[in-house]
């Protein structure tokens, strides 16, 4: 049976917030737009934030002018408040949120608020997963634009989601949202029901926040709400498991990197093929794109492209638009970005690979690798990563706070592998630019013709760099100087 491709109406009246006292927890990225949206709907708004620095005070002054009350340096529960809209990163056990739960005050996130305020005609297509979310959402946006849809990528990709559900100065809102959803945002979402959604993958990450892998995965699985078409990565155990635990009457669409079965999208030779959103999935199929249309290359990114295609096809996007969108898609920086070829050696920046799962996907894209790795592992283990990628590793250059843990895993599995450690500044001091010059120089000395020097750290960057962007930029600059 073919899957439905029409766009169902969302008849959902927004809540009446007139005169209601709402507390906004946190003045981070989502806090100010949430406060302004609530004020525009007639709510009385109190914003609380434990910080009291110059930047926070400047934001507080702006919101005070807009009509909000702002409390800095502490996070009290305002008397008479019956709703808290929390920033995604606030842990459930933070004192304010714990007190709210104890006293029966509802706690939601910015995504849940946006869902409740969205216009009736707006369709949401949701994307979550440990890795690949931003790439998939951007691909989806490009495909939707190629099909002539009034669509916007939102969530953790630039535009705050609350801004995308409210009318602009001309009174318009986008028809379709490609929504990137983190586990934090989903934790604080109660009624969000995208038209279609995908869990790309689940691997250990943010376990300190969620309290373990199972709670983390369960929060990811909240995207598979009742009535939401579930797009399932058949190669990922948790994606399959979370879909199976949902409503048995809700349709599922599978993704695979080989020949698709009915109700699946997959790969046949060099083609991306749809056997789900077609009139006769048993005997028919639609060609969507060629493998060469997917950038950056790599099996994990083909899976991202198939996920974006499935979500787009769920609302009737034409097959030709999938290919046109993938061809138009511009990859984000620091995601398997080819930097240069020097002396027959390719240098690739995948600084965004901030956990072992992402680093393994990157390593699988290359046959012979000098691996640049290290940083903050955040409690993650790397033994399975090293074991799986062992036949591709020619050498390793390690940096960062947890480099010793990676070295131990390499020594246990590959005792003869050349490994060089580059020490950074003592203590928690930020790295100077010379550290990455040293890393690249060591990698160049270890690499031979046909090798790829791959920055895929498997770890966060904040021990030595401002963020993964700076880490990737410094790697790129060091490679350019090497040339």
N, C-alpha and C positions, 0 to 999 in steps of 0.2 A: 504494500500500500504506500502510495506516495505521501511524503510529508507535506503538510499544509504550508504554503508560502505567503499567505495573505497577512496583512498587518491588522491585528485585532484592535478594536478600540479599547482604551483604558478609561473607563468611566469612573473617575475617582475624584471627588470634590476635596479640595484642600481643607485643612482644619481651620476653624475660626480661632485666630490668635489674639483678637482684639482685647486689650486689657490684661492678657494673661502674663504672669511673671515667669520668664524663662531665663535660666542661667546658662551662659556659654562658658565652657571650661577650656581655657587656653587661648592665647593670642598668637598661635602659630599660623600656618598657611590658611587653614580653613576658618579660624576663629573670626576675623574681621568680616569676611563676606557673609558668614552665617549670621552674625549680629546685625548687619545692615539689612539682610533679608527679613529677619524677624521684626525689626523696627518698621520696615515698610509694610508689614502685615498687621501693624497695630499692637504688637506685643510690647510689654515692658521688659527691658533687657538689662541683666546684670552680668558683666563679664568678669571672671576671676582668673588670675594668673600668679603663680608663686614667684615669678621673676619681677625684678624692679630695677632694670637697667635703662640706659638712655633710649635704646631702640624700642623697648617695650613701652616706656613712658610716652614716646612720640605716637605710637599706635593708640595708646589709651587716650591721649588728648584728642585725636581725630574722632574716635568713637564717642567720646563725651560730647563733642560738638554735634554729633549726629543724634544724640539723645539717649545714649546708653550710660548706665552707671558702671564704672570700672574700679575693681579692687585689685591692687598689686601687692605683692609680697606675702600674700596668704590666699587660701582658697576656702573661704567659708561657704556653707550652704545657705543661700539667702532665705530669710523667713518668708513663708508664703509661696515659695517656688514649688511648682508641681511638674516641671520638665527641665531636664538638663540636656544640652546638646554638647557632647564632648568632642575634643580634637581626637583624631584616630589613635595617636600614640599614647594617650593616657591609659595606664594600666587599670584593670578592673579593681585591683586592691588599693588604689590610691585613696587617701582618706576621704576626699570629697565624694567620690563615686561609691565608696563603701557605705558612707553615711546615707547617701541617697537611697541605696538599695534597702538598707535597714529601716528607713522611714517611709518606704513605699513611693518615692519620687521616681518617675520614669526617666531612664537614661537612654538616649539614642545618639547616633552619630550624624555627621553632615550628610551622608548618603541617604540615610533613612529620612531625614528632614526634607531633602530634595525630592525624594520619591513621593512624599506626602503633598508637596507643593507643586508637583509637575503638572503641566496641562494635559487634558484628557487625550489629545491626539498623539502625544510624544511616545515613541517606541524606544525602549532600552535594550541594548545588546551587551551582555556582561562578559568580562574576561577576568579570570583570576588564575593563580598558579604561583609556585615559588619563583619560576624563571620564565621569561618570554612574554610577560604581560604587555609591556610598553610596545614591543615590536609588533605583537599581534593586534593591539588596538590601533596602532598607526597604519598597519596594513589594511585593517578593516575600514578605517576612515578613507583611505585612498580608493579602495574598491567601491565604497558607497558614493564617493564623489564621481568616480568614473561612470557610475550608473545614473548620474544626475540627481542624486538624493541630497537633500538639505541636511547634512550630517556633521557632527562634531565629536572629536575624541576628547574625553573628559576623565577626571579622577586624579590620578597621580601624574598626568602627562601635560600639565600646563594650566588649562582652564578649570577653576574650581567648579565642582559639579553643581553647587547651589546657584552659581551664576547662569548655568546653562538651562535651568528650568524656569527662570524668571524672564519676563519680557524685556527686550532691549529698548532703547529710546524710541524706536519706531513701533513698539508693541509686538515684536515678533519673537518667536522661539524656534529652535531647530526641531525638525520633525523626528530625527533619529539621533540617539546618543550612543557612541561606542564607549562603554564605561569600563575603565580599568579599576578593579576593586582589590584592595589589599585585605589580608586576614584581619587587620585591625578594624577596618571599615565594616567588614562583614560581621564582625563580632557584635557591633553596635547597631545592626540592622535587623528589624523584626518583621517587616511586611514587604520588603523589596522583592519584586517579582519581574525580572527581565523577561522579554518575549522569548529570548533564547540566550543560553550562557554556556561557557566552557570552563572546566578546570583543566588547565594545560598539564600540570604536574604538581606533585607534592614531595618535597624533600625537607630534611631538618633545617629549620630556620626560625628565628624569633622564638625559640623554645623557652627562653627565660620569661617572655611576656605571656605566653599562652599556657605554660606549665607542662609542656611535653608535646610530642609529635601528634598524638591522637587528638587532643583539644585543638591544636593548630589546624589539623586536617579537617576537623568537624566545622571549624569556622569557615574554612574555604568552601566546604560543602553547602553552606547556607545559600550559596548562589543558585543552587539547584532547587529553587522554591517550587511549590505546587503550581503546576500549569506551565512551568518554564521548560521549553525544549532543551534537553540536556545534550550537549556536545561533549563526547567522551574520547579521551586519548587512550586507545586500546593498549598502548605500550606502557601506560603508567598504572600501577596497581591501585593507587589511591583514587585516581580519576574514575576508574571503573567501579571501585568499591563505593565511593560517595554517590555515584549515579544509581547504583543498585539499591542503595538504602533510601532513595527518594520514593515519590509517589509512583507505584507500578503502572498507573494509567497514563503517565506523562511520556511522550515520545522521546526516544534517544537516537542520536546520530553518532556513529563511530568514526574515528579517524585512524588510519593506519598508513605505514610507509611502503606497503606492497599492494597487491591487487585487492580492491575493495569488494566487499560482499554487498548484497542489498542493504539499504539503510546506512551505508558508509561512504566516506570519501577516502580516496587513497591514491596510489601511484601505479601506473601501468607503463613500463619502460621509462620514457622521459616525459610522461604526461601526468598532470594532476587531474583526477577524474572524480565525478560526482555520480553515485548510485543511490542517493538518498532523496534529493529534491528534484526528481524526474517523474514523468507520468507512470512509467513502468520500471521500478527498481530491479525487478527480477531479470528482465530481458533488455533493459535499456540503460544508457549511461550518457553523461555529458562531459565533453572535454572542456576543462577550465583554463589550463595554462600549461606551459612547459617548465621543466625543472630550471632551465636557465633564466626564467623570469623571476626566480626567487633569489633575493639578495638580502644579507650576505649568505653565501653558500653554506651548506651543512645540514645534516639530517634533522637536527632539532628545529632549524628554521623552516624546513619544508613542513614540519608538523605545525609550526605557527601559521604558515600560509594556509594550510588546509583548515585550521581552526577559524581563521578570518573568513575564508571562503564559505565555510558551513554557516557561520552566523549571518553573513550577507545573503546567502541563498535562502535562509529561513524566512526572509521577508521579500523574496521574489526577485532578487538581483539577477540580471542576465548573465549567462556564462561568459560572454565576451567581456563584460565589465570586470570580472575577476582578473582576467589576464591583464587588461588595461590598467587596473589599479595596482597590481603587483609590479608592473613595469614602471609605473609612475612613482612608486613608493621610494622614499629616500631614507635609508637606514640611519638610525640615531648614532651619534659618535660613541666610540669606545665599546662597540659591539662587533667583535671579529672584524675590525677595520684594518685593511691592508695599509701599512704605513709606507713601506719602501722595500725594494730589493737591493741588497748591497753584496757584491761578490758572490752572487748565486744563492744568497740566503734571503728568504722572505722574513719581514718583521711585521707582526700582527698584534694589534692592540685590542684586547678584550678585557679591559679594566673593569667592566661591568660584571664580570664573573666573580661575584663577591661571596660565593659559597661553593662547596665541593660539587654540588649537582650541576651548577652552571659551568664550572671549570671542566668537568668531564665532557659535557656537550661540546665545548670548544675544542678540547683535545681530540675528540673523535673526528673533527673536521680535517685533521692533518695527519700525514703518515709518519713523519720523522720530526720530532719536536725537541727543541731546547726550551725547557719550561721555566718561565719566570713566575714565581709564586711566593705567597706569604703575606702576612698582615695579621688581622684579628680574626681568629677562627670562630669566635663566639660560641665555643663549646662543641663545634662540629668535629666529626671524625673524618680523617682523610685516607684511612687504610683501604677502604673499598675503592675510592677514586684511584689510588696508586695501583692497586691490583688490576683494575679494569683497563687502565691506560698504559700498563707496563710496557707492552710491545711497541708503543709509539715514542717512548722517551729515550732520547739520546744523551741528555744531560739536564741539569737543573741549576738555576741560580735563585737563591732564596734570600728574602729580606723580611723585615717586619718582626713584630713582637712574638708571634707563634711559629717562627721559621724552624725552631728546633723540633717541634712536633711533626712538621712535614719531613724534615730530614730523617727522623726516626722511622717514619713509615717507608721512606725510600730505601733506607739502609736495610730494613727487614726484608723487603721484597726484591730490591735491586742493589745488592751490596757492591757491585762493581760499577754502578752508574757514577759518572763524574758529577759531583755536587760542590758548588761554591756558595758560601754565605757572604752576604754583604751587610755589614753591621751599620745601623743607623745611629743617630745621636743618642746619647745616654738618657735614660729615664723616659719621660713622656715628651721630650722636646720635639718639635716638628722637624721633618727632614729638610735639609737644604737641597738645592737642585743637583749638587754633585753626587748625591746618592744614586740617582737614576742613571747618571753618566757612568758610574762605576758598574752598575748592574748591566747596562747595555754593552759595555766594553768586555765584561766577563762572558756574557752570552755570545758575543761575536767571536771571542777566542775559542769557545767550545763548539761553535757551529761549523758545519761543512757545507759544500754545495748540495743543494736540494733540501736542506733542513729549513724548518720554520722556527724562528725565535718568537715564542708566543707568550705574551703577558696575559695570563689567565689566573689571577692570584688565588682563587678559591677562598678568599678572605676579605673582610672589610678593610678599609683604608685609613681609618681615623687615627691609628697609632702613629702614622708618619706623614699623612697628607690631609688636606682639608676634606677631601671626598674622592670618590673614584674618578671624577672628571679630572681633578688636578693630577692624580696618579697617571692617568692615561695621557694627559697633555705632556707631562714631563718625560714619559717614555717616548712619545712621538718626537719631542724636541731633541732628546738624546740621540735617537736614531738619525734624525736629520743632520745633527752635528757629526755623527759617524760617517755619513756619506762624504 
